[in-house]
């Protein structure tokens, strides 16, 4: 599964998705949504959390829009995505690797 990176999420107009409120939204390429069953994305540089949505659900709740280049985009609020936290912790893995190296030196694997 490809996890796309959304560089610039944006706030929609007041009342566009939620009555009287503005929602954080992303623009999804229409062709990409049509080619996959699920769409996964990161928001910005945060790689510990990704967001998933079924393509059918994105087409159902999203609003179609054509950008300046003539590309069809589906605007979908983040609240309709499923938020998934990654269990991978880079610092924790580095500490484990340091312990492994220390043990290997003690038993003579790296002389």
Secondary structure, 3 states (H helix, E strand, C coil): CCEEEECCCEECCCCCCCCCCCCEEEEEEHHHHHHCCEEEEEECCCCCEEEEEEHHHHHHHCEEEECCCCCEEEEEEHHHCEEEECCCCHHHHHHHHHHHHHHHHHCCCCC
